[in-house]
């Protein structure tokens, strides 16, 4: 992805995390940090890869499989060429 596409993808992700999931979102350069009710994490996007980490609270852990599938579907949607 070029720089403009990376910026747009990070802005869409930050908006989604805040609007749809109610997370507080902070951005520094190419990294988003987020914290919501029962989850927190980071996403970093560069020219070659996306690195994400999501930490689930105790109540969210049973939904790990569903959450993983949704993350993968979102990445496919937003990062498709």
Secondary structure, DSSP 8 states (H G I E B T S, - for coil): --HHHHHHHHHHHHHHHHHTT--EEEEETTEEEEEETTEEEEEEE-SS-EEEEEEE-TTTGGGHHHHHHHHHHHHHHHH--
